[in-house]
């Protein structure tokens, strides 16, 4: 088992699950908490995931090389494309909410950033499980 | 499935290598060897040449177009 690939999988899982838990459970459950707290928490998931991957890649350079082979590079590229289309779909939904006064433009802007972070991570989690990412 | 057939499994068995051992030789992950063998992933020319060299054969012997 390649430790770099496993760390990347766990990091992507943390971001995917963390985002879903915060957006669907924590934010509606604690409406009085400032939006910046949630932003900080979500960015924290991304930072922890990124730093963990960098540290493990630094410690295990040979495994990092095989964990970033051409199949993983292709999966990474596809994950960005998936994230792009996630943003496109969410943009249309949010636009509808803003036009019907159900959401402010500021809130819509905040939510638009989320699929950009979560889309590629979800794609890479499934890529790993399908044997297409390390 | 891709339009590319391959005889990787046969040549790997002939060379007495596991997927992991072959992966180490060509510096990719074992999963990449697995997906190439199963026709799920089409390797680049560079990887195809490395695989052929590691299995002591030619790219043409290893990979063929599906007719």
Backbone of each chain as ProteinMPNN parsed JSONL, in Angstrom:
{"seq_chain_A": "XXXXXXXXXXXXXXXXXXXXXXXXXXXXXXXXXXXXXXXXXXXXXXXXXXXXXXXXXXXXXXXXXXXXXXXXXXXXXXXXXXXXXXXXXXXXXXXXXXXXXXXXXXXXXXXXXXXXXXXXXXXXXXXXXXXXXX", "coords_chain_A": {"N_chain_A": [[0.846, -1.201, 0.0], [0.664, 2.116, -0.956], [1.856, 4.775, 0.83], [1.694, 7.504, 0.3], [-0.367, 7.683, -1.582], [-2.455, 6.727, -0.016], [-2.554, 8.683, 1.975], [-3.303, 10.871, 0.425], [-5.814, 9.99, -0.394], [-7.141, 9.863, 2.119], [-6.997, 12.557, 2.823], [-8.544, 13.753, 0.806], [-10.922, 12.523, 1.413], [-11.41, 13.59, 3.928], [-11.813, 16.299, 3.259], [-14.076, 16.074, 1.547], [-16.068, 14.776, 3.181], [-15.957, 16.471, 5.401], [-16.769, 18.967, 4.335], [-19.404, 18.377, 3.556], [-20.58, 17.667, 6.018], [-20.272, 20.072, 7.475], [-21.711, 21.917, 5.879], [-24.288, 20.772, 5.559], [-25.049, 19.903, 8.136], [-23.747, 21.255, 10.406], [-23.849, 24.091, 9.827], [-26.695, 24.71, 9.44], [-27.493, 23.848, 11.95], [-26.325, 25.517, 13.836], [-27.177, 28.447, 13.673], [-26.491, 30.99, 14.629], [-23.767, 31.348, 14.544], [-20.926, 33.019, 13.206], [-20.383, 33.442, 9.675], [-17.749, 33.442, 8.899], [-16.492, 31.71, 10.624], [-17.241, 29.234, 9.708], [-16.106, 29.343, 7.182], [-13.402, 29.449, 7.894], [-13.17, 26.955, 9.098], [-13.703, 25.207, 6.953], [-11.624, 25.908, 5.199], [-9.604, 25.073, 6.825], [-9.829, 22.264, 6.75], [-8.988, 21.821, 4.124], [-6.386, 22.819, 4.255], [-5.174, 21.123, 6.22], [-5.36, 18.694, 4.897], [-3.77, 19.224, 2.603], [-1.248, 19.89, 3.743], [-0.618, 17.529, 5.113], [-0.3, 15.78, 2.949], [1.877, 16.949, 1.618], [3.902, 16.691, 3.553], [4.129, 13.881, 3.834], [4.858, 13.237, 1.219], [7.314, 14.485, 1.119], [8.727, 12.986, 2.967], [8.644, 10.451, 1.88], [9.86, 10.18, -0.911], [10.236, 8.366, -3.086], [7.94, 6.79, -3.088], [6.168, 8.81, -3.527], [6.663, 9.417, -6.15], [5.693, 7.165, -7.586], [3.097, 7.319, -6.746], [2.182, 9.453, -8.066], [1.884, 8.887, -10.75], [1.305, 8.544, -14.365], [-1.376, 7.776, -14.689], [-2.61, 8.74, -12.382], [-2.142, 11.442, -12.737], [-3.797, 11.904, -14.914], [-6.275, 11.327, -13.753], [-6.331, 13.388, -11.883], [-6.503, 15.609, -13.573], [-8.978, 15.122, -14.74], [-10.495, 15.4, -12.456], [-10.438, 18.122, -11.938], [-11.868, 19.039, -14.097], [-14.329, 17.91, -13.498], [-14.867, 19.341, -11.146], [-15.147, 21.877, -12.257], [-17.512, 21.601, -13.786], [-19.252, 21.065, -11.714], [-19.273, 23.541, -10.441], [-20.448, 25.056, -12.465], [-23.064, 23.99, -12.564], [-23.943, 24.477, -9.923], [-23.763, 27.236, -9.94], [-25.881, 27.999, -11.635], [-28.076, 27.137, -10.132], [-27.768, 28.707, -7.818], [-27.988, 31.233, -8.957], [-30.655, 31.229, -9.657], [-31.779, 31.202, -7.082], [-30.897, 33.693, -6.119], [-32.105, 35.473, -7.909], [-34.748, 35.055, -7.246], [-34.87, 36.123, -4.781], [-34.233, 34.502, -2.56], [-31.793, 34.136, -1.555], [-28.891, 36.004, -0.631], [-26.59, 37.937, -2.644], [-24.026, 37.867, -1.586], [-24.044, 35.581, 0.042], [-24.501, 33.714, -1.955], [-22.145, 33.917, -3.402], [-20.349, 32.891, -1.542], [-21.257, 30.207, -1.337], [-20.765, 29.403, -3.927], [-18.073, 28.966, -4.085], [-17.682, 26.59, -2.787], [-18.291, 24.107, -4.29], [-16.108, 24.096, -5.94], [-14.02, 23.403, -4.322], [-14.856, 20.992, -3.186], [-15.695, 19.347, -5.292], [-13.451, 18.296, -6.986], [-12.2, 16.82, -4.935], [-14.114, 14.883, -4.178], [-14.272, 13.523, -6.601], [-11.664, 12.451, -6.739], [-11.667, 10.762, -4.53], [-13.45, 8.763, -5.355], [-12.055, 7.956, -7.613], [-9.797, 6.794, -6.461], [-10.977, 4.64, -5.124], [-11.848, 3.208, -7.311], [-9.51, 2.31, -8.308], [-8.059, 4.069, -9.852], [-6.388, 6.011, -8.951], [-3.58, 5.926, -7.771]], "CA_chain_A": [[0.0, 0.0, 0.0], [1.471, 3.329, -1.088], [1.465, 5.684, 1.913], [1.357, 8.814, -0.284], [-1.707, 7.543, -2.185], [-3.42, 6.581, 1.079], [-2.678, 10.018, 2.604], [-4.09, 11.699, -0.486], [-7.193, 9.502, -0.308], [-7.712, 10.293, 3.405], [-7.131, 14.012, 2.749], [-9.717, 14.041, -0.031], [-12.096, 12.06, 2.161], [-11.624, 14.598, 4.977], [-12.398, 17.494, 2.629], [-15.422, 15.748, 1.054], [-16.983, 14.54, 4.307], [-15.964, 17.693, 6.217], [-17.602, 19.982, 3.677], [-20.81, 17.955, 3.604], [-21.03, 17.757, 7.416], [-20.379, 21.492, 7.853], [-22.77, 22.617, 5.127], [-25.629, 20.198, 5.757], [-25.408, 19.684, 9.542], [-23.278, 22.268, 11.355], [-24.34, 25.451, 9.529], [-28.115, 24.869, 9.82], [-27.661, 23.544, 13.378], [-25.828, 26.65, 14.646], [-27.397, 29.611, 12.8], [-25.933, 32.226, 15.186], [-22.311, 31.396, 14.376], [-20.505, 33.831, 12.054], [-20.027, 32.716, 8.458], [-16.292, 33.34, 8.806], [-16.077, 30.518, 11.376], [-17.405, 28.09, 8.797], [-15.088, 29.487, 6.131], [-12.12, 29.061, 8.504], [-13.213, 25.505, 9.314], [-13.595, 24.547, 5.648], [-10.247, 26.105, 4.719], [-8.769, 24.241, 7.704], [-9.841, 20.897, 6.197], [-8.163, 21.827, 2.909], [-4.991, 23.01, 4.678], [-4.699, 19.905, 6.883], [-5.205, 17.691, 3.84], [-2.629, 19.597, 1.765], [0.006, 19.809, 4.504], [-0.341, 16.102, 5.362], [0.203, 15.186, 1.702], [3.219, 17.48, 1.352], [4.84, 16.107, 4.526], [4.358, 12.47, 3.494], [5.608, 13.199, -0.05], [8.689, 14.861, 1.445], [9.361, 11.898, 3.709], [8.709, 9.236, 1.049], [9.924, 10.667, -2.296], [10.096, 7.296, -4.073], [6.519, 6.432, -3.142], [5.472, 9.969, -4.11], [6.844, 9.324, -7.601], [4.749, 6.186, -8.129], [1.726, 7.747, -6.411], [1.822, 10.537, -8.993], [2.194, 8.419, -12.104], [0.491, 9.176, -15.42], [-2.802, 7.515, -14.498], [-3.062, 9.676, -11.341], [-2.14, 12.779, -13.358], [-5.011, 11.968, -15.734], [-7.41, 11.41, -12.817], [-6.304, 14.75, -11.325], [-6.996, 16.505, -14.619], [-10.421, 14.867, -14.842], [-11.157, 15.888, -11.234], [-10.614, 19.574, -12.09], [-12.971, 19.192, -15.049], [-15.534, 17.592, -12.736], [-15.096, 20.498, -10.27], [-15.615, 22.974, -13.114], [-18.926, 21.374, -14.111], [-19.994, 21.216, -10.446], [-19.449, 24.988, -10.256], [-21.416, 25.523, -13.471], [-24.408, 23.573, -12.148], [-24.282, 25.204, -8.69], [-23.945, 28.639, -10.313], [-27.243, 28.166, -12.175], [-29.006, 26.974, -9.006], [-27.636, 29.902, -6.967], [-28.531, 32.368, -9.716], [-32.107, 31.13, -9.489], [-32.095, 31.609, -5.698], [-30.658, 35.141, -5.98], [-33.129, 36.177, -8.691], [-36.047, 34.938, -6.569], [-34.666, 36.719, -3.443], [-34.124, 33.499, -1.494], [-30.391, 34.135, -1.134], [-28.222, 37.25, -1.002], [-25.469, 37.732, -3.571], [-22.843, 37.519, -0.778], [-24.175, 34.157, 0.402], [-24.353, 32.944, -3.194], [-20.714, 33.928, -3.718], [-19.734, 31.949, -0.598], [-21.614, 28.831, -1.705], [-20.2, 29.078, -5.235], [-16.699, 28.497, -3.899], [-17.652, 25.25, -2.188], [-18.131, 22.983, -5.228], [-14.76, 24.144, -6.509], [-13.154, 22.659, -3.406], [-15.348, 19.646, -2.881], [-15.862, 18.554, -6.52], [-12.272, 17.486, -7.297], [-11.919, 15.873, -3.853], [-15.047, 13.756, -4.303], [-13.864, 12.763, -7.786], [-10.446, 11.699, -6.44], [-12.03, 9.679, -3.6], [-14.002, 7.669, -6.166], [-10.975, 7.473, -8.486], [-8.967, 5.896, -5.636], [-11.738, 3.41, -4.869], [-11.935, 2.477, -8.587], [-8.165, 1.915, -8.728], [-7.54, 5.001, -10.859], [-5.59, 7.081, -8.325], [-2.506, 5.452, -6.888]], "C_chain_A": [[0.886, 1.258, 0.0], [0.98, 4.389, -0.095], [1.059, 7.069, 1.39], [-0.056, 8.774, -0.879], [-2.771, 7.452, -1.095], [-3.645, 7.93, 1.771], [-3.524, 10.935, 1.732], [-5.565, 11.299, -0.435], [-7.859, 10.0, 0.98], [-7.927, 11.81, 3.429], [-8.36, 14.41, 1.943], [-11.006, 13.617, 0.666], [-12.444, 13.073, 3.258], [-12.31, 15.836, 4.398], [-13.844, 17.21, 2.2], [-16.41, 15.622, 2.206], [-17.104, 15.804, 5.165], [-16.869, 18.763, 5.632], [-19.086, 19.625, 3.804], [-21.365, 18.101, 5.025], [-21.23, 19.215, 7.823], [-21.572, 22.153, 7.171], [-24.162, 22.081, 5.458], [-26.031, 20.051, 7.221], [-25.023, 20.849, 10.449], [-23.877, 23.653, 11.087], [-25.827, 25.625, 9.849], [-28.341, 24.662, 11.316], [-27.245, 24.673, 14.295], [-25.968, 27.948, 13.833], [-26.77, 30.908, 13.32], [-24.447, 32.405, 14.955], [-21.966, 32.174, 13.1], [-20.09, 32.953, 10.868], [-18.532, 32.507, 8.325], [-15.752, 32.133, 9.566], [-16.159, 29.294, 10.461], [-16.368, 28.141, 7.684], [-13.728, 29.013, 6.652], [-12.052, 27.543, 8.682], [-13.014, 24.745, 7.99], [-12.186, 24.687, 5.07], [-9.277, 25.261, 5.542], [-8.701, 22.81, 7.193], [-8.9, 20.807, 5.002], [-6.678, 21.935, 3.28], [-4.411, 21.747, 5.314], [-4.419, 18.827, 5.836], [-3.949, 17.969, 3.008], [-1.304, 19.44, 2.487], [0.384, 18.347, 4.756], [0.25, 15.449, 4.114], [1.623, 15.652, 1.406], [4.257, 16.844, 2.275], [5.165, 14.665, 4.129], [5.153, 12.352, 2.182], [7.083, 13.549, 0.179], [9.44, 13.735, 2.126], [9.553, 10.644, 2.852], [8.748, 9.607, -0.435], [9.73, 9.577, -3.353], [8.627, 6.887, -4.228], [5.698, 7.567, -3.755], [5.532, 9.897, -5.632], [5.828, 8.347, -8.204], [3.303, 6.582, -7.841], [1.261, 8.889, -7.304], [2.162, 10.133, -10.423], [1.183, 8.975, -13.121], [-1.01, 8.916, -15.274], [-3.382, 8.484, -13.455], [-3.125, 11.099, -11.912], [-3.397, 12.965, -14.199], [-6.252, 12.094, -14.845], [-7.499, 12.807, -12.214], [-6.902, 15.745, -12.305], [-8.519, 16.364, -14.751], [-11.162, 15.427, -13.625], [-11.384, 17.405, -11.317], [-11.771, 19.858, -13.052], [-14.308, 18.935, -14.351], [-15.897, 18.771, -11.809], [-15.65, 21.681, -11.047], [-17.104, 22.819, -13.407], [-19.812, 21.451, -12.868], [-20.293, 22.698, -10.213], [-20.498, 25.52, -11.225], [-22.852, 25.215, -13.039], [-24.842, 24.375, -10.916], [-24.523, 26.684, -8.986], [-25.381, 28.882, -10.79], [-28.284, 28.07, -11.06], [-28.983, 28.227, -8.135], [-28.2, 31.143, -7.65], [-30.055, 32.407, -9.582], [-32.536, 31.606, -8.109], [-31.956, 33.12, -5.519], [-31.751, 35.922, -6.711], [-34.507, 36.115, -8.034], [-35.953, 35.415, -5.111], [-34.651, 35.691, -2.297], [-32.729, 33.49, -0.876], [-29.773, 35.472, -1.516], [-27.055, 36.931, -1.929], [-24.211, 37.316, -2.813], [-22.869, 36.042, -0.401], [-23.956, 33.276, -0.824], [-22.883, 32.831, -3.576], [-19.977, 32.919, -2.838], [-20.005, 30.505, -1.037], [-21.025, 28.42, -3.053], [-18.78, 28.526, -5.115], [-16.621, 27.059, -3.417], [-17.501, 24.106, -3.207], [-16.759, 22.933, -5.882], [-13.785, 23.341, -5.639], [-13.563, 21.207, -3.273], [-15.422, 18.749, -4.123], [-14.642, 17.691, -6.842], [-11.953, 16.449, -6.213], [-12.822, 14.65, -3.94], [-14.637, 12.876, -5.487], [-12.65, 11.875, -7.47], [-10.698, 10.567, -5.435], [-12.543, 8.482, -4.406], [-12.945, 7.092, -7.114], [-10.094, 6.488, -7.722], [-9.685, 4.558, -5.447], [-11.88, 2.564, -6.127], [-10.563, 2.035, -9.094], [-7.559, 2.825, -9.766], [-6.7, 6.127, -10.255], [-4.636, 6.507, -7.292], [-2.83, 4.159, -6.198]], "O_chain_A": [[1.748, 1.422, 0.864], [-0.162, 4.842, -0.171], [0.191, 7.725, 1.965], [-0.841, 9.706, -0.704], [-3.853, 8.023, -1.225], [-4.775, 8.281, 2.111], [-4.36, 11.686, 2.235], [-6.451, 12.153, -0.432], [-8.986, 10.494, 0.954], [-8.914, 12.292, 3.984], [-9.12, 15.292, 2.343], [-12.045, 14.265, 0.529], [-13.614, 13.376, 3.489], [-13.267, 16.354, 4.973], [-14.736, 18.017, 2.462], [-17.456, 16.271, 2.215], [-18.196, 16.167, 5.601], [-17.646, 19.39, 6.352], [-19.914, 20.479, 4.122], [-22.477, 18.593, 5.216], [-22.236, 19.557, 8.444], [-22.348, 22.864, 7.811], [-25.106, 22.856, 5.617], [-27.222, 20.069, 7.533], [-25.865, 21.375, 11.178], [-24.357, 24.311, 12.009], [-26.189, 26.616, 10.484], [-29.271, 25.23, 11.889], [-27.749, 24.783, 15.413], [-24.968, 28.485, 13.357], [-26.538, 31.831, 12.54], [-23.918, 33.499, 15.149], [-22.611, 32.018, 12.064], [-19.525, 31.873, 11.039], [-18.084, 31.532, 7.722], [-14.703, 31.59, 9.22], [-15.27, 28.442, 10.448], [-15.818, 27.113, 7.288], [-13.0, 28.289, 5.973], [-11.014, 26.925, 8.447], [-12.259, 23.776, 7.922], [-11.623, 23.736, 4.528], [-8.26, 24.791, 5.031], [-7.63, 22.202, 7.201], [-8.123, 19.861, 4.871], [-5.829, 21.249, 2.711], [-3.294, 21.344, 4.992], [-3.395, 18.146, 5.877], [-3.162, 17.061, 2.741], [-0.342, 18.919, 1.921], [1.548, 17.967, 4.631], [1.189, 14.658, 4.207], [2.471, 14.86, 0.997], [5.355, 16.499, 1.839], [6.331, 14.274, 4.09], [6.012, 11.48, 2.047], [7.976, 12.998, -0.465], [10.635, 13.543, 1.899], [10.491, 9.874, 3.06], [7.772, 9.376, -1.149], [9.13, 9.829, -4.398], [8.138, 6.668, -5.337], [4.681, 7.336, -4.408], [4.58, 10.266, -6.319], [5.18, 8.656, -9.204], [2.394, 6.229, -8.592], [0.084, 9.249, -7.299], [2.664, 10.94, -11.205], [0.317, 9.776, -12.771], [-1.824, 9.741, -15.688], [-4.495, 8.987, -13.615], [-4.044, 11.86, -11.609], [-3.994, 14.041, -14.205], [-7.164, 12.866, -15.143], [-8.59, 13.353, -12.05], [-7.697, 16.608, -11.933], [-9.244, 17.353, -14.857], [-12.305, 15.872, -13.735], [-12.393, 17.913, -10.829], [-12.549, 20.791, -12.851], [-15.288, 19.644, -14.578], [-17.063, 19.151, -11.698], [-16.52, 22.402, -10.558], [-17.869, 23.777, -13.294], [-20.974, 21.849, -12.949], [-21.406, 23.069, -9.841], [-21.337, 26.339, -10.85], [-23.738, 26.064, -13.136], [-25.96, 24.887, -10.864], [-25.379, 27.314, -8.366], [-26.015, 29.859, -10.391], [-29.255, 28.826, -11.043], [-30.031, 28.751, -7.758], [-28.812, 31.996, -7.006], [-30.656, 33.468, -9.418], [-33.527, 32.323, -7.971], [-32.779, 33.755, -4.859], [-32.261, 36.915, -6.192], [-35.336, 37.003, -8.233], [-36.845, 35.146, -4.307], [-35.03, 36.021, -1.173], [-32.512, 32.911, 0.189], [-30.072, 36.022, -2.576], [-26.592, 35.792, -1.991], [-23.418, 36.517, -3.311], [-21.863, 35.341, -0.506], [-23.312, 32.231, -0.746], [-22.43, 31.776, -4.019], [-19.103, 32.189, -3.306], [-19.089, 29.686, -1.099], [-20.809, 27.234, -3.301], [-18.343, 27.722, -5.938], [-15.609, 26.386, -3.615], [-16.667, 23.223, -3.008], [-16.301, 21.879, -6.322], [-12.863, 22.696, -6.138], [-12.722, 20.308, -3.251], [-15.236, 17.536, -4.026], [-14.774, 16.473, -6.961], [-11.498, 15.346, -6.515], [-12.36, 13.518, -3.795], [-14.649, 11.649, -5.394], [-12.599, 10.712, -7.87], [-10.027, 9.536, -5.479], [-12.134, 7.344, -4.178], [-12.938, 5.891, -7.386], [-9.689, 5.464, -8.271], [-9.088, 3.491, -5.588], [-12.018, 1.344, -6.04], [-10.455, 1.456, -10.175], [-6.648, 2.423, -10.49], [-6.341, 7.08, -10.946], [-4.872, 6.599, -6.087], [-2.015, 3.649, -5.429]]}, "seq_chain_B": "XXXXXXXXXXXXXXXXXXXXXXXXXXXXXXXXXXXXXXXXXXXXXXXXXXXXXXXXXXXXXXXXXXX", "coords_chain_B": {"N_chain_B": [[-14.06, -0.101, -22.024], [-10.903, 0.094, -23.811], [-9.672, 0.653, -27.207], [-7.562, -0.96, -27.389], [-5.791, -3.905, -27.28], [-3.991, -6.106, -25.086], [-1.089, -8.065, -24.117], [-0.056, -8.184, -21.663], [-0.415, -9.517, -19.172], [0.218, -12.137, -19.779], [2.921, -11.911, -20.635], [4.04, -10.87, -18.334], [3.647, -12.926, -16.505], [5.241, -14.818, -17.719], [7.703, -13.655, -17.322], [7.874, -13.985, -14.675], [7.006, -12.098, -12.834], [5.325, -10.169, -10.328], [2.435, -7.971, -10.24], [3.1, -5.822, -8.623], [5.898, -5.945, -8.573], [6.54, -5.471, -11.244], [5.472, -2.921, -11.436], [7.216, -1.526, -9.736], [9.544, -1.666, -11.259], [8.973, -0.086, -13.501], [8.302, 2.254, -12.369], [5.636, 3.069, -11.632], [2.338, 2.989, -10.101], [1.009, -0.013, -8.549], [-1.66, -0.276, -9.108], [-1.913, 1.038, -11.517], [-0.616, -0.697, -13.278], [-2.41, -2.784, -13.075], [-4.788, -1.65, -14.163], [-3.928, -1.133, -16.744], [-3.395, -3.716, -17.671], [-5.98, -4.738, -17.628], [-7.151, -3.309, -19.62], [-8.365, -0.933, -19.036], [-7.045, 1.431, -18.68], [-5.202, 3.33, -20.954], [-1.864, 3.274, -21.675], [0.76, 5.807, -21.899], [3.011, 6.484, -24.659], [5.61, 6.48, -23.691], [5.386, 5.039, -21.267], [4.495, 2.612, -22.322], [6.745, 1.82, -23.776], [8.565, 1.533, -21.67], [7.351, -0.565, -20.275], [7.498, -2.607, -22.162], [10.27, -2.872, -22.33], [10.86, -3.674, -19.703], [9.621, -6.126, -19.666], [11.028, -7.445, -21.477], [10.424, -7.465, -24.258], [8.771, -6.342, -27.302], [6.971, -3.281, -28.005], [5.011, -3.688, -29.916], [4.533, -6.4, -29.689], [3.432, -6.483, -27.204], [1.22, -4.763, -27.178], [-1.767, -4.483, -29.094], [-3.926, -3.246, -31.681], [-7.443, -3.346, -31.303], [-9.316, -5.208, -33.549]], "CA_chain_B": [[-12.84, -0.726, -22.556], [-10.247, 0.854, -24.856], [-9.52, -0.079, -28.463], [-6.217, -1.523, -27.347], [-5.654, -5.195, -26.592], [-2.599, -6.289, -24.657], [-0.691, -9.394, -23.629], [0.782, -7.878, -20.499], [-0.509, -10.548, -18.128], [0.961, -13.311, -20.281], [4.37, -11.631, -20.613], [4.447, -10.675, -16.931], [3.723, -14.263, -15.91], [6.417, -15.457, -18.316], [8.892, -13.068, -16.673], [7.836, -14.335, -13.244], [6.863, -10.869, -12.038], [4.0, -9.789, -9.832], [2.078, -6.613, -10.681], [3.857, -4.872, -7.794], [7.307, -5.969, -8.998], [6.599, -4.775, -12.537], [5.211, -1.502, -11.132], [8.471, -0.974, -9.207], [10.527, -1.549, -12.35], [8.658, 1.008, -14.44], [8.023, 3.419, -11.517], [4.233, 3.486, -11.55], [1.69, 2.258, -9.017], [0.516, -1.348, -8.909], [-3.007, -0.106, -9.67], [-1.769, 1.418, -12.93], [-0.332, -1.946, -13.996], [-3.664, -3.526, -13.099], [-5.75, -1.061, -15.102], [-3.398, -1.319, -18.106], [-3.626, -5.136, -18.008], [-7.412, -4.964, -17.854], [-7.61, -2.494, -20.746], [-9.123, 0.218, -18.541], [-6.194, 2.608, -18.872], [-4.277, 3.238, -22.097], [-0.621, 3.934, -21.261], [1.431, 6.699, -22.847], [4.065, 5.812, -25.436], [6.78, 6.304, -22.815], [5.129, 3.919, -20.351], [4.434, 1.388, -23.131], [8.137, 1.443, -24.062], [9.156, 1.058, -20.408], [6.769, -1.882, -19.976], [8.077, -3.561, -23.116], [11.669, -3.11, -21.935], [10.866, -4.425, -18.449], [9.16, -7.494, -19.943], [11.964, -7.941, -22.497], [9.737, -7.7, -25.526], [8.562, -5.087, -28.023], [5.651, -2.668, -27.79], [4.068, -4.319, -30.851], [4.17, -7.713, -29.14], [2.677, -6.267, -25.962], [-0.052, -4.075, -27.439], [-2.305, -4.56, -30.454], [-5.218, -2.581, -31.855], [-8.599, -4.235, -31.429], [-9.832, -5.094, -34.92]], "C_chain_B": [[-12.254, 0.101, -23.704], [-10.172, 0.031, -26.129], [-8.176, -0.782, -28.548], [-6.211, -2.852, -26.586], [-4.208, -5.325, -26.116], [-2.368, -7.694, -24.119], [0.214, -9.242, -22.41], [0.798, -9.005, -19.465], [0.338, -11.769, -18.506], [2.477, -13.089, -20.181], [4.885, -11.447, -19.195], [4.598, -12.029, -16.242], [4.959, -14.996, -16.418], [7.706, -14.951, -17.66], [8.93, -13.359, -15.178], [7.701, -13.13, -12.335], [5.428, -10.718, -11.528], [3.698, -8.396, -10.381], [2.906, -5.579, -9.922], [5.316, -4.786, -8.236], [7.475, -5.231, -10.331], [6.39, -3.264, -12.334], [6.479, -0.828, -10.615], [9.481, -0.73, -10.323], [10.255, -0.363, -13.256], [8.222, 2.284, -13.705], [6.608, 3.982, -11.69], [3.607, 2.696, -10.399], [1.205, 0.889, -9.503], [-0.865, -1.245, -9.569], [-2.949, 0.282, -11.15], [-1.479, 0.183, -13.779], [-1.631, -2.744, -14.153], [-4.645, -2.972, -14.133], [-5.259, -1.172, -16.551], [-3.679, -2.76, -18.557], [-5.085, -5.403, -18.351], [-8.003, -4.092, -18.967], [-8.425, -1.285, -20.323], [-8.359, 1.511, -18.813], [-5.231, 2.375, -20.032], [-2.996, 3.979, -21.723], [-0.076, 4.872, -22.335], [2.484, 5.897, -23.61], [5.273, 5.517, -24.553], [6.578, 5.109, -21.882], [5.078, 2.591, -21.116], [5.849, 0.888, -23.449], [8.83, 0.9, -22.813], [8.654, -0.347, -20.069], [7.374, -2.948, -20.878], [9.516, -3.896, -22.722], [11.727, -3.966, -20.677], [10.465, -5.881, -18.673], [9.966, -8.143, -21.069], [11.246, -8.365, -23.784], [9.583, -6.36, -26.245], [7.154, -4.552, -27.733], [4.609, -3.347, -28.677], [3.621, -5.694, -30.366], [3.207, -7.551, -27.96], [1.29, -5.686, -26.219], [-0.467, -4.231, -28.902], [-3.632, -3.807, -30.499], [-6.316, -3.629, -31.936], [-9.16, -4.084, -32.838], [-11.359, -5.17, -34.896]], "O_chain_B": [[-12.987, 0.725, -24.471], [-10.554, -1.139, -26.146], [-7.714, -1.151, -29.627], [-6.575, -2.915, -25.412], [-3.307, -4.714, -26.69], [-3.295, -8.403, -23.728], [1.112, -10.047, -22.165], [1.848, -9.396, -18.955], [1.057, -12.341, -17.687], [3.215, -13.954, -19.71], [6.017, -11.816, -18.881], [5.548, -12.255, -15.493], [5.638, -15.696, -15.666], [8.662, -15.702, -17.467], [9.899, -13.023, -14.496], [8.207, -13.123, -11.213], [4.463, -11.085, -12.199], [4.579, -7.724, -10.917], [3.357, -4.588, -10.495], [5.901, -3.704, -8.273], [8.425, -4.47, -10.52], [7.045, -2.444, -12.976], [6.789, 0.3, -10.999], [10.184, 0.281, -10.331], [11.184, 0.293, -13.728], [7.825, 3.266, -14.332], [6.41, 5.184, -11.867], [4.259, 1.843, -9.796], [1.019, 0.665, -10.699], [-1.196, -2.02, -10.467], [-3.819, -0.094, -11.935], [-2.03, 0.031, -14.869], [-1.912, -3.302, -15.214], [-5.258, -3.73, -14.886], [-6.063, -1.289, -17.475], [-4.139, -2.993, -19.675], [-5.391, -6.192, -19.245], [-9.206, -4.133, -19.223], [-9.103, -0.673, -21.149], [-8.948, 2.544, -19.133], [-4.537, 1.36, -20.086], [-3.032, 5.185, -21.478], [-0.404, 4.751, -23.515], [2.802, 4.766, -23.242], [5.883, 4.452, -24.648], [7.469, 4.276, -21.721], [5.558, 1.569, -20.625], [6.117, -0.312, -23.399], [9.587, -0.068, -22.884], [9.421, -1.207, -19.635], [7.717, -4.041, -20.429], [9.93, -5.054, -22.773], [12.547, -4.88, -20.585], [10.918, -6.769, -17.951], [9.639, -9.229, -21.547], [11.444, -9.462, -24.306], [10.188, -5.364, -25.848], [6.275, -5.283, -27.277], [3.471, -3.56, -28.258], [2.485, -6.106, -30.596], [2.303, -8.36, -27.751], [0.315, -6.063, -25.569], [0.351, -4.127, -29.815], [-4.361, -3.735, -29.51], [-6.143, -4.674, -32.562], [-9.448, -2.971, -33.278], [-11.997, -5.094, -35.946]]}, "name": "protein", "num_of_chains": 2, "seq": "XXXXXXXXXXXXXXXXXXXXXXXXXXXXXXXXXXXXXXXXXXXXXXXXXXXXXXXXXXXXXXXXXXXXXXXXXXXXXXXXXXXXXXXXXXXXXXXXXXXXXXXXXXXXXXXXXXXXXXXXXXXXXXXXXXXXXXXXXXXXXXXXXXXXXXXXXXXXXXXXXXXXXXXXXXXXXXXXXXXXXXXXXXXXXXXXXXXXXXXXX"}
